[in-house]
Amino acid sequence: MKLYRIGELAKAANVSERTIDYYTKLKLITPEKRTQTNYRLYSIETLNRLKRINELKQEKYTLEEIRSKLELWNKVSDEQVTEKLTSLEIHMQRLEREVKELEPLLSNLKPGQARKMFSSLMPQSLACIEALYILINQGPIA
């Protein structure tokens, strides 16, 4: 498991070392362990958590609101995630069948009609893909 010293973590998360110190003091993040010379070492999970904190800050959440959200995310069980992923997989399979049923119809569209359909469906499709990526990898697509 890769562990980051504070400077490496700051660079990877695009925040200052001072911010990491502050978040550590507030217990928004915690070091994985310390070296013999007492340097703090942080894990990839901490990097992902910092990225989530930055996203929430950009959405204008306060640090206290962010703390609450992070605590809620920590309470989600593996069983809940597995159940939701299974449900999403079943839904994706149903959508794939529906798309296959539509293929003959779609192949007969004129170019202008196809572009119009594509432009209206693409933002929704990308949002779904982004949501799945975040769920699986615990962070936005970089």
Beta strands, then each sheet from edge to edge (+ up, - down):
strand 1: 4-5
strand 2: 33-34
strand 3: 40-42
sheet 1: 1+ 3- 2+
end
